[in-house]
């Protein structure tokens, strides 16, 4: 069994220490605030009789009697359930299971509130996608509303997909005095192979497949309740929650609607009760999640080839817990983290194949054994991380954990540290006179990692489609899609562009994408410099580019440069775009304040400011209230 005491990799230790040191003051303020909230009371005893009567008026007699007593735990359920989205539809039955399991423990559970859950797969290429990134912060705020009643001794967070889990995490951090248990729903069973789906998408982009063919392929791929099976942001979320010890061991990728899934949900409830003060083993979020847990999440993301969205989400999540995470931390950890998974878009397998090959238990065994993650952090399971080399089984209907496999059952999908797919995590920061961005190269072949070509400038993804259809991109080209950042239009994902770029690459052209928008976990074989910061609307140098400027993207060297004479570049004015059409319709006008408040992608693209960082700056007199 891998031991938590394995010496840490020197770089992992150095990055962790650097995060600890740079975050010292804001983290201390965060912890002091959480401790103060705990002292004020997490119990219903803090409520007046009138408050409390309102809080349990709708409960049955048994729950009402329990809630009148102050020595039993009451769990708050926050859920992203809706029945339109496949990933969250299984959550419909979870509250009843949780309430029953809590009662069996002599405790209670109440549905504290629902949060919105939107799907980037539904809104891809549509105006609604411009609300997607901001939905993360709406979810955090909605969670805060649900928990604000101060009726709860712990919270169970039910969510799966792209912005939902980061939003829940941000709220869990701000209610850090409460123990937190994240409860996933699991992926749908495997459908149409990803390679075939990608092939049909490209054929459709070339006009060689009908819309009926495309819809049939998509329907065979996304076909039942559960998370999409490719390794995008949703499944990256689940992996990271487990890497931080916020899930039970081995719970991330169990399919919904199974006996195992329900047993894990019941056990999560029981464990959440144990983790409360009335349960006798108080494990609040703020004592569990520190810089070590955040580093574990980054390393897990890198080792698995996970979603680039988390170069923003993890920054925002860490900030909510009083920690300052930077893109340099990602780059340094990537350099020492081997690539251990090949799941689409980094390979042809899906997340169910990963689970069958050894799953999280084997991944933990390898990372712990190599000293690449911290094994000494507390977890919701009541142990340190060494227990996460185990996986759950049912024995006569009872849930037990056994040691996971010591060798991968499919080396084409999952490998050990001694024989990785690549020696590094394949994620790096690009820097140069076009600003700073991130690039994921785990699915990009070596011959495509350096591209130098004339730029073609677009300010809307539909403009690029039109240029492709007209044959104007049949050449070496770097497509620049700008004014797609959070201040401009909410920073939508631009996956609509992927098939067109893939076709051009298959035709033998050297192509790349540069954008201040997002591409996330489904970005694939075409090199893409994304999340460019500062964005074009915020004084970013992308606004200086002109059609025909030669741009060089060098993923190996970590550079992104416009090959324009320095004096010409310095004198060139920023282009000003007309963006009004992005700001009205499908509720986009409601998010004007969010666009105004949005921070840079490198800072997490959130609207909450710097949490403790801003407070400390204000205390030091560096900013004034009217500037905040």
C-alpha positions as CSV (number, residue, x, y, z in Angstrom):
1,X,0.0,0.0,0.0
2,X,1.3,3.5,-0.9
3,X,2.3,5.3,2.3
4,X,1.4,8.9,3.1
5,X,4.9,9.3,4.5
6,X,6.6,9.0,1.1
7,X,9.0,12.0,0.8
8,X,7.5,14.8,-1.2
9,X,8.9,15.7,-4.6
10,X,11.1,18.8,-4.1
11,X,9.2,20.9,-6.6
12,X,5.8,20.0,-5.1
13,X,7.2,20.9,-1.7
14,X,8.6,24.2,-3.0
15,X,5.4,25.2,-4.8
16,X,3.4,24.3,-1.7
17,X,5.7,26.4,0.5
18,X,5.6,29.3,-1.8
19,X,1.7,29.3,-1.8
20,X,1.8,29.1,2.0
21,X,4.2,32.0,2.3
22,X,2.6,34.3,-0.3
23,X,-0.9,33.6,1.2
24,X,0.2,33.9,4.9
25,X,-1.7,37.1,5.8
26,X,-4.8,36.5,3.8
27,X,-5.0,32.9,5.0
28,X,-4.6,33.9,8.6
29,X,-7.5,36.4,8.2
30,X,-9.6,33.7,6.5
31,X,-9.0,31.2,9.3
32,X,-9.7,33.8,12.0
33,X,-13.0,34.6,10.3
34,X,-14.0,31.0,10.1
35,X,-13.1,30.4,13.7
36,X,-15.1,33.4,14.7
37,X,-18.1,32.1,12.8
38,X,-17.8,28.8,14.6
39,X,-17.7,30.6,18.0
40,X,-20.8,32.5,17.1
41,X,-22.5,29.1,16.6
42,X,-23.4,26.7,13.9
43,X,-26.3,25.3,15.9
44,X,-30.0,26.0,15.9
45,X,-29.6,27.1,19.5
46,X,-28.4,30.5,18.2
47,X,-31.9,31.1,16.6
48,X,-34.8,32.6,18.5
49,X,-37.9,30.4,19.1
50,X,-39.6,32.2,16.3
51,X,-36.7,31.7,13.9
52,X,-36.5,28.0,14.8
53,X,-40.2,27.5,14.4
54,X,-40.1,28.9,10.9
55,X,-37.1,26.6,10.2
56,X,-38.8,23.4,10.9
57,X,-42.5,24.2,10.3
58,X,-42.7,22.0,7.2
59,X,-41.0,19.0,8.8
60,X,-42.6,15.8,9.9
61,X,-43.2,15.2,13.6
62,X,-40.1,13.0,14.0
63,X,-37.7,15.5,12.4
64,X,-39.4,18.4,14.2
65,X,-38.8,16.7,17.5
66,X,-35.1,16.1,16.6
67,X,-34.6,19.7,15.5
68,X,-36.0,20.9,18.8
69,X,-33.1,19.1,20.5
70,X,-29.7,20.7,20.1
71,X,-27.6,17.5,20.5
72,X,-28.3,16.0,17.1
73,X,-26.8,17.0,13.7
74,X,-28.9,18.7,11.0
75,X,-27.5,18.5,7.5
76,X,-28.1,21.1,4.9
77,X,-28.5,19.8,1.3
78,X,-27.5,22.1,-1.6
79,X,-28.4,20.6,-4.9
80,X,-27.9,21.4,-8.6
81,X,-30.7,19.1,-9.6
82,X,-32.7,19.7,-12.7
83,X,-34.2,17.1,-15.0
84,X,-33.1,18.6,-18.3
85,X,-29.4,18.1,-17.9
86,X,-28.2,14.5,-17.9
87,X,-25.5,15.0,-15.3
88,X,-27.8,16.4,-12.7
89,X,-31.0,14.5,-13.4
90,X,-29.9,11.6,-11.1
91,X,-29.8,14.0,-8.1
92,X,-33.6,14.0,-8.0
93,X,-33.6,11.0,-5.7
94,X,-30.7,12.0,-3.5
95,X,-32.4,14.2,-0.9
96,X,-34.8,11.4,0.1
97,X,-31.9,8.9,0.4
98,X,-30.0,11.5,2.5
99,X,-32.9,12.3,4.8
100,X,-33.5,8.6,5.4
101,X,-29.8,7.9,6.1
102,X,-29.6,10.9,8.5
103,X,-32.7,9.7,10.5
104,X,-31.1,6.3,10.8
105,X,-28.2,8.1,12.5
106,X,-30.5,9.9,14.9
107,X,-30.1,13.1,12.9
108,X,-31.9,15.1,10.3
109,X,-31.3,16.6,6.9
110,X,-33.2,19.5,5.2
111,X,-33.1,20.6,1.6
112,X,-31.5,24.0,2.1
113,X,-31.6,25.3,-1.4
114,X,-31.2,24.6,-5.1
115,X,-28.6,26.2,-7.4
116,X,-28.8,26.8,-11.1
117,X,-27.0,24.3,-13.4
118,X,-26.4,25.1,-17.0
119,X,-24.8,22.9,-19.5
120,X,-22.1,24.2,-21.9
121,X,-23.0,21.2,-24.2
122,X,-26.5,22.7,-24.7
123,X,-25.4,26.3,-25.0
124,X,-22.3,25.7,-27.1
125,X,-22.0,28.4,-29.8
126,X,-25.3,30.0,-28.5
127,X,-25.9,33.3,-26.8
128,X,-26.7,31.5,-23.5
129,X,-23.0,30.4,-23.3
130,X,-22.1,33.9,-22.4
131,X,-23.8,33.4,-19.0
132,X,-21.9,30.1,-18.3
133,X,-18.7,31.3,-16.6
134,X,-20.6,33.8,-14.5
135,X,-23.0,31.1,-13.4
136,X,-20.2,29.8,-11.2
137,X,-20.4,32.9,-9.1
138,X,-24.2,32.9,-9.1
139,X,-24.1,29.3,-7.8
140,X,-21.8,30.4,-5.0
141,X,-24.2,33.2,-4.1
142,X,-27.2,30.9,-4.3
143,X,-25.5,28.4,-2.0
144,X,-24.8,31.2,0.5
145,X,-28.5,32.1,0.5
146,X,-29.4,28.5,1.1
147,X,-27.0,28.2,4.0
148,X,-27.6,31.6,5.5
149,X,-30.4,30.4,7.7
150,X,-27.8,29.0,10.2
151,X,-29.9,25.8,10.7
152,X,-27.1,23.4,9.8
153,X,-24.2,21.5,11.4
154,X,-22.8,20.4,8.0
155,X,-23.6,20.7,4.3
156,X,-23.8,18.2,1.6
157,X,-23.1,19.6,-1.9
158,X,-24.8,17.8,-4.8
159,X,-23.4,18.9,-8.2
160,X,-21.3,17.6,-11.0
161,X,-20.6,19.8,-14.0
162,X,-18.5,22.6,-15.3
163,X,-19.2,25.7,-13.2
164,X,-21.4,24.0,-10.6
165,X,-18.7,22.3,-8.5
166,X,-16.3,25.3,-8.5
167,X,-19.3,27.5,-7.4
168,X,-20.2,25.1,-4.7
169,X,-16.6,24.9,-3.5
170,X,-16.3,28.7,-3.3
171,X,-19.4,28.8,-1.1
172,X,-18.2,25.9,1.0
173,X,-15.0,27.9,1.6
174,X,-17.0,31.0,2.7
175,X,-19.0,28.7,5.0
176,X,-15.8,27.1,6.0
177,X,-16.8,26.6,9.7
178,X,-19.2,23.9,8.4
179,X,-18.0,20.4,7.6
180,X,-18.5,19.8,3.8
181,X,-19.3,16.6,1.9
182,X,-19.4,16.7,-1.9
183,X,-21.7,14.1,-3.3
184,X,-21.4,13.2,-7.0
185,X,-23.8,11.5,-9.3
186,X,-21.4,9.7,-11.7
187,X,-21.0,9.4,-15.5
188,X,-23.4,7.9,-17.9
189,X,-22.5,4.5,-19.4
190,X,-20.3,4.5,-22.5
191,X,-22.0,5.3,-25.8
192,X,-20.7,6.0,-29.3
193,X,-16.9,5.9,-29.3
194,X,-15.3,9.4,-29.1
195,X,-13.2,8.9,-32.2
196,X,-16.3,8.2,-34.3
197,X,-18.1,11.2,-32.8
198,X,-15.2,13.4,-33.7
199,X,-15.0,12.0,-37.2
200,X,-18.7,12.7,-37.9
201,X,-18.3,16.3,-36.5
202,X,-15.5,17.0,-38.9
203,X,-17.4,15.5,-41.8
204,X,-20.3,17.7,-41.0
205,X,-18.0,20.7,-40.9
206,X,-16.8,19.8,-44.4
207,X,-20.4,19.4,-45.7
208,X,-19.8,15.6,-46.1
209,X,-22.4,14.5,-43.5
210,X,-26.0,15.6,-43.0
211,X,-27.4,17.2,-39.9
212,X,-29.4,14.0,-39.4
213,X,-26.1,12.0,-39.3
214,X,-24.7,14.5,-36.9
215,X,-27.7,14.4,-34.5
216,X,-27.7,10.7,-34.6
217,X,-24.0,10.5,-33.6
218,X,-24.5,13.1,-30.8
219,X,-27.5,11.2,-29.5
220,X,-25.7,7.9,-29.4
221,X,-22.8,9.6,-27.5
222,X,-24.9,11.6,-25.0
223,X,-27.6,9.1,-24.4
224,X,-28.7,8.6,-20.7
225,X,-28.6,10.1,-17.2
226,X,-25.1,10.9,-15.9
227,X,-22.1,13.0,-16.8
228,X,-20.8,13.1,-20.3
229,X,-18.1,10.5,-20.5
230,X,-15.3,12.5,-22.1
231,X,-12.7,14.0,-19.8
232,X,-13.8,17.6,-19.8
233,X,-14.4,20.0,-17.0
234,X,-17.2,18.0,-15.4
235,X,-15.2,14.8,-14.8
236,X,-12.1,16.9,-13.9
237,X,-14.3,18.4,-11.2
238,X,-14.9,15.0,-9.7
239,X,-11.3,14.0,-9.8
240,X,-10.2,17.2,-8.1
241,X,-12.8,16.8,-5.3
242,X,-11.4,13.4,-4.6
243,X,-7.8,14.6,-4.8
244,X,-8.7,17.1,-2.0
245,X,-10.4,14.5,0.1
246,X,-13.9,16.1,-0.3
247,X,-15.3,12.9,-1.8
248,X,-15.4,9.5,-0.3
249,X,-12.7,7.2,-1.8
250,X,-13.6,5.9,-5.2
251,X,-16.9,7.6,-5.5
252,X,-16.2,10.0,-8.4
253,X,-16.9,7.7,-11.4
254,X,-19.6,5.2,-10.2
255,X,-22.5,5.2,-12.7
256,X,-25.8,6.6,-11.5
257,X,-28.8,4.4,-10.8
258,X,-26.8,1.6,-9.4
259,X,-26.8,-0.1,-6.0
260,X,-23.3,1.1,-5.4
261,X,-24.2,4.7,-6.2
262,X,-27.0,4.7,-3.6
263,X,-24.8,3.0,-1.0
264,X,-22.1,5.7,-1.4
265,X,-24.7,8.4,-1.0
266,X,-26.0,6.8,2.2
267,X,-22.5,6.4,3.5
268,X,-21.6,10.1,2.6
269,X,-24.6,11.2,4.7
270,X,-23.5,9.0,7.7
271,X,-20.0,10.3,7.4
272,X,-21.2,13.9,7.2
273,X,-23.0,13.3,10.5
274,X,-19.9,11.9,12.1
275,X,-17.9,14.9,10.9
276,X,-20.1,17.4,12.8
277,X,-19.6,18.6,16.4
278,X,-22.7,16.6,17.6
279,X,-21.2,13.6,15.7
280,X,-18.1,13.8,17.8
281,X,-15.4,14.4,15.1
282,X,-15.7,18.0,14.0
283,X,-14.0,18.4,10.6
284,X,-14.8,21.9,9.2
285,X,-13.9,22.7,5.7
286,X,-11.4,25.5,6.7
287,X,-9.3,23.0,8.7
288,X,-9.4,20.5,5.9
289,X,-8.7,22.6,2.8
290,X,-5.4,24.4,2.7
291,X,-2.5,24.9,0.3
292,X,-1.7,21.2,0.4
293,X,-5.2,20.2,-0.8
294,X,-5.0,22.8,-3.6
295,X,-1.7,21.5,-4.8
296,X,-3.1,17.9,-4.8
297,X,-5.9,19.2,-7.0
298,X,-3.5,20.8,-9.4
299,X,-1.3,17.7,-9.6
300,X,-4.3,15.4,-10.1
301,X,-5.5,17.7,-12.9
302,X,-2.1,17.7,-14.6
303,X,-1.5,14.0,-14.2
304,X,-4.9,13.2,-15.8
305,X,-4.8,15.8,-18.6
306,X,-7.8,17.6,-17.2
307,X,-9.7,20.7,-18.2
308,X,-7.9,24.0,-18.8
309,X,-11.0,25.7,-17.3
310,X,-9.4,24.9,-14.0
311,X,-6.5,27.2,-14.5
312,X,-9.2,29.8,-13.7
313,X,-11.5,27.9,-11.5
314,X,-8.8,26.7,-9.1
315,X,-7.4,30.2,-8.8
316,X,-10.9,31.4,-7.8
317,X,-11.5,28.4,-5.5
318,X,-8.2,28.9,-3.7
319,X,-8.9,32.6,-3.3
320,X,-12.1,31.8,-1.5
321,X,-10.1,29.8,1.0
322,X,-7.6,32.6,1.6
323,X,-5.0,31.2,-0.8
324,X,-3.2,32.8,-3.7
325,X,-2.6,30.3,-6.6
326,X,-0.9,31.5,-9.8
327,X,-0.4,30.2,-13.3
328,X,3.3,29.8,-12.5
329,X,2.4,27.2,-9.9
330,X,0.6,25.2,-12.6
331,X,3.6,25.5,-14.9
332,X,6.1,24.4,-12.3
333,X,4.0,21.5,-11.1
334,X,3.3,20.4,-14.7
335,X,7.1,20.1,-15.3
336,X,7.4,17.4,-12.7
337,X,4.0,15.7,-13.0
338,X,3.9,12.8,-15.5
339,X,0.9,12.3,-17.8
340,X,-0.8,9.1,-16.5
341,X,-4.2,9.1,-18.3
342,X,-5.3,9.0,-21.9
343,X,-9.0,9.7,-21.9
344,X,-10.8,11.7,-24.7
345,X,-9.8,14.3,-25.9
346,X,-6.3,13.1,-25.0
347,X,-7.1,9.6,-26.2
348,X,-10.0,7.5,-27.5
349,X,-11.1,5.9,-24.2
350,X,-13.8,7.5,-22.0
351,X,-14.0,7.9,-18.2
352,X,-15.7,4.5,-17.7
353,X,-12.6,2.9,-19.3
354,X,-10.4,4.8,-16.8
355,X,-12.6,3.5,-14.0
356,X,-12.3,-0.1,-15.2
357,X,-8.5,0.2,-15.7
358,X,-7.9,1.0,-12.1
359,X,-9.5,4.4,-11.6
360,X,-8.8,6.8,-8.8
361,X,-7.4,4.1,-6.4
362,X,-4.6,3.3,-8.8
363,X,-4.0,7.0,-9.7
364,X,-3.7,7.8,-5.9
365,X,-1.4,4.8,-5.4
366,X,1.0,6.1,-8.1
367,X,1.0,9.8,-7.1
368,X,1.4,9.0,-3.4
369,X,4.1,6.5,-4.1
370,X,6.0,9.0,-6.2
371,X,5.6,11.8,-3.6
372,X,3.7,14.0,-6.0
373,X,0.8,14.7,-3.7
374,X,0.3,15.4,0.0
375,X,-0.8,12.4,1.8
376,X,-1.1,14.0,5.2
377,X,-4.2,16.1,4.7
378,X,-7.5,15.3,6.6
379,X,-10.4,14.1,4.5
380,X,-14.1,13.7,4.8
381,X,-13.5,9.9,5.1
382,X,-12.0,10.5,8.5
383,X,-8.5,9.5,7.4
384,X,-5.6,11.0,5.6
385,X,-5.1,10.5,1.8
386,X,-3.5,7.0,2.2
387,X,-7.0,5.5,2.4
388,X,-7.8,6.7,-1.1
389,X,-5.8,3.9,-2.6
390,X,-8.9,1.8,-1.7
391,X,-12.1,1.4,-3.7
392,X,-15.6,0.6,-2.6
393,X,-17.3,-2.8,-2.9
394,X,-20.6,-4.2,-1.7
395,X,-20.5,-7.3,0.5
396,X,-23.9,-8.7,1.3
397,X,-25.3,-5.3,0.7
398,X,-22.8,-3.6,3.0
399,X,-20.3,-1.0,1.8
400,X,-16.7,-1.8,2.3
401,X,-13.4,-0.5,1.0
402,X,-10.6,-2.8,-0.3
403,X,-7.2,-2.0,-1.7
404,X,-7.3,-1.1,-5.4
405,X,-5.2,-2.6,-8.1
406,X,-1.4,-2.4,-7.9
407,X,-1.1,-2.5,-11.7
408,X,-3.1,-0.8,-14.4
409,X,-5.5,-3.1,-16.1
410,X,-5.3,-1.2,-19.4
411,X,-1.9,0.6,-20.0
412,X,-3.4,2.3,-23.1
413,X,-5.7,4.2,-20.8
414,X,-3.9,4.4,-17.4
415,X,-0.3,4.1,-16.6
416,X,2.1,4.3,-13.6
417,X,4.7,6.9,-12.9
418,X,7.5,4.6,-14.1
419,X,6.0,4.4,-17.6
420,X,3.9,7.5,-18.2
421,X,2.4,8.6,-21.5
422,X,4.6,11.8,-21.2
423,X,7.0,13.0,-18.6
424,X,5.1,16.2,-17.9
425,X,1.5,17.3,-17.4
426,X,1.3,19.0,-20.8
427,X,0.0,22.4,-19.5
428,X,2.0,25.5,-19.6
429,X,1.8,29.3,-19.6
430,X,2.5,31.2,-22.8
431,X,4.0,34.7,-22.4
432,X,5.0,37.4,-24.8
433,X,4.0,40.7,-26.3
434,X,0.4,39.3,-26.8
435,X,-0.1,38.9,-23.1
436,X,-0.3,35.7,-21.0
437,X,-2.4,32.6,-21.7
438,X,-2.4,28.9,-21.1
439,X,-2.1,26.0,-23.4
440,X,-2.8,22.3,-23.0
441,X,-0.6,20.2,-25.3
442,X,-1.4,16.7,-24.0
443,X,-3.4,15.9,-27.1
444,X,-1.3,18.0,-29.5
445,X,1.3,16.1,-31.6
446,X,4.9,17.4,-31.3
447,X,5.0,18.6,-34.9
448,X,2.1,20.9,-34.2
449,X,3.4,22.5,-31.0
450,X,5.2,25.4,-32.8
451,X,3.3,27.3,-35.3
452,X,4.3,30.6,-37.1
453,X,1.8,32.0,-39.5
454,X,-0.1,35.1,-40.5
455,X,-3.0,36.0,-38.2
456,X,-6.6,36.1,-39.3
457,X,-8.6,38.3,-36.8
458,X,-12.2,37.5,-35.8
459,X,-14.4,39.1,-33.2
460,X,-17.1,36.5,-33.3
461,X,-16.9,32.8,-33.7
462,X,-19.5,32.8,-36.4
463,X,-17.2,35.0,-38.5
464,X,-14.6,32.3,-38.5
465,X,-17.2,29.7,-39.6
466,X,-18.1,31.9,-42.5
467,X,-14.4,32.4,-43.5
468,X,-13.9,28.6,-43.3
469,X,-17.0,27.9,-45.5
470,X,-15.6,30.5,-48.0
471,X,-12.3,28.7,-48.3
472,X,-10.4,31.8,-46.9
473,X,-8.6,29.7,-44.2
474,X,-7.1,27.1,-46.5
475,X,-3.5,28.0,-45.6
476,X,-1.2,28.2,-42.7
477,X,-3.0,30.5,-40.3
478,X,-3.3,31.5,-36.7
479,X,-6.9,32.3,-36.0
480,X,-7.3,35.0,-33.4
481,X,-10.8,35.3,-31.8
482,X,-10.7,38.3,-29.5
483,X,-13.1,40.3,-27.4
484,X,-14.3,37.0,-25.9
485,X,-13.1,37.7,-22.3
486,X,-15.2,38.0,-19.2
487,X,-15.5,41.8,-19.4
488,X,-16.4,41.7,-23.1
489,X,-19.1,39.0,-23.2
490,X,-18.7,36.6,-20.3
491,X,-15.9,34.5,-21.8
492,X,-17.9,31.7,-23.6
493,X,-16.3,28.5,-24.7
494,X,-15.4,28.3,-28.4
495,X,-15.7,24.6,-29.1
496,X,-17.7,25.4,-32.2
497,X,-14.3,26.3,-33.8
498,X,-12.6,23.0,-33.0
499,X,-13.9,20.9,-36.0
500,X,-13.0,23.7,-38.5
501,X,-9.4,24.0,-37.1
502,X,-9.1,20.2,-37.1
503,X,-10.1,20.0,-40.7
504,X,-7.5,22.5,-41.7
505,X,-4.8,20.7,-39.7
506,X,-5.8,17.4,-41.4
507,X,-5.4,19.1,-44.8
508,X,-1.7,19.7,-43.9
509,X,-1.8,23.3,-42.8
510,X,-0.1,24.6,-39.7
511,X,-2.9,26.1,-37.6
512,X,-3.4,27.4,-34.1
513,X,-6.0,29.4,-32.1
514,X,-5.3,32.4,-29.9
515,X,-8.2,33.8,-27.9
516,X,-9.2,35.6,-24.7
517,X,-12.1,33.2,-24.5
518,X,-12.2,29.6,-23.3
519,X,-11.8,26.1,-24.8
520,X,-11.9,24.0,-21.7
521,X,-11.4,20.2,-21.3
522,X,-12.6,19.2,-24.7
523,X,-9.8,21.1,-26.5
524,X,-7.9,18.7,-28.6
525,X,-5.3,18.2,-31.3
526,X,-5.0,21.9,-32.4
527,X,-2.7,24.1,-30.3
528,X,-4.8,26.8,-28.6
529,X,-3.6,29.7,-26.5
530,X,-6.6,30.5,-24.4
531,X,-7.7,32.7,-21.5
532,X,-5.3,35.4,-22.9
533,X,-4.8,38.0,-20.2
534,X,-5.4,40.9,-20.1
535,X,-8.4,40.5,-22.4
536,X,-8.7,42.7,-25.5
537,X,-11.4,44.8,-23.9
538,X,-9.3,45.4,-20.8
539,X,-6.3,46.9,-22.6
540,X,-4.9,43.6,-23.7
541,X,-2.5,43.5,-26.7
542,X,-4.7,41.2,-28.7
543,X,-6.6,44.4,-29.6
544,X,-3.5,45.6,-31.4
545,X,-3.3,42.7,-33.8
546,X,-4.2,43.2,-37.5
547,X,-4.9,40.7,-40.2
548,X,-1.7,39.5,-41.7
549,X,0.5,40.1,-38.7
550,X,2.8,37.1,-38.3
551,X,2.3,35.4,-35.0
552,X,4.5,32.7,-33.5
553,X,3.1,30.3,-30.9
554,X,5.8,28.1,-29.4
555,X,4.3,25.7,-26.8
556,X,7.7,24.2,-26.1
557,X,9.4,27.5,-25.2
558,X,6.3,28.9,-23.6
559,X,6.1,32.0,-25.8
560,X,3.5,33.8,-27.9
561,X,4.7,36.7,-30.0
562,X,3.4,39.0,-32.7
563,X,6.4,39.4,-35.1
564,X,5.9,43.1,-35.4
565,X,8.6,45.7,-35.1
566,X,8.8,46.9,-31.5
567,X,8.4,50.6,-32.4
568,X,5.4,49.9,-34.7
569,X,3.9,47.7,-32.0
570,X,4.3,50.4,-29.3
571,X,2.7,53.1,-31.4
572,X,-0.2,50.9,-32.7
573,X,-3.6,51.9,-31.3
574,X,-5.9,49.4,-29.7
575,X,-8.9,48.4,-31.9
576,X,-12.3,49.2,-30.3
577,X,-15.0,46.6,-30.9
578,X,-18.7,47.0,-31.1
579,X,-20.0,44.7,-28.4
580,X,-23.6,45.8,-27.8
581,X,-25.0,42.8,-29.5
582,X,-23.5,40.6,-26.9
583,X,-25.2,42.3,-24.0
584,X,-28.9,41.9,-24.7
585,X,-31.1,38.8,-25.0
586,X,-31.5,35.5,-23.1
587,X,-30.9,37.4,-19.9
588,X,-27.5,38.8,-20.8
589,X,-28.6,42.3,-19.8
590,X,-28.9,41.0,-16.2
591,X,-25.2,40.3,-16.1
592,X,-23.9,43.8,-17.0
593,X,-22.7,44.3,-13.4
594,X,-20.8,41.0,-13.6
595,X,-19.0,42.0,-16.8
596,X,-18.0,45.3,-15.1
597,X,-16.7,43.5,-12.0
598,X,-15.0,40.6,-13.7
599,X,-11.4,40.0,-12.8
600,X,-8.8,38.8,-15.4
601,X,-8.7,35.2,-16.4
602,X,-5.3,34.8,-14.6
603,X,-7.0,36.0,-11.4
604,X,-9.9,33.5,-11.7
605,X,-12.3,35.6,-13.8
606,X,-14.6,36.0,-10.7
607,X,-16.7,39.0,-9.6
608,X,-16.0,38.8,-5.8
609,X,-12.7,40.7,-5.8
610,X,-9.8,39.3,-3.9
611,X,-11.6,38.3,-0.7
612,X,-9.0,38.6,2.1
613,X,-6.4,40.1,-0.3
614,X,-8.6,43.1,-0.8
615,X,-9.4,43.4,2.9
616,X,-5.7,43.3,3.8
617,X,-4.9,45.9,1.2
618,X,-7.7,48.1,2.6
619,X,-6.3,47.7,6.1
620,X,-2.9,48.7,4.8
621,X,-4.3,51.8,3.2
622,X,-3.5,50.7,-0.3
623,X,-7.1,51.0,-1.5
624,X,-10.1,52.9,-0.3
625,X,-13.7,51.8,0.1
626,X,-14.8,53.9,-2.9
627,X,-12.2,52.1,-5.0
628,X,-13.1,48.6,-3.9
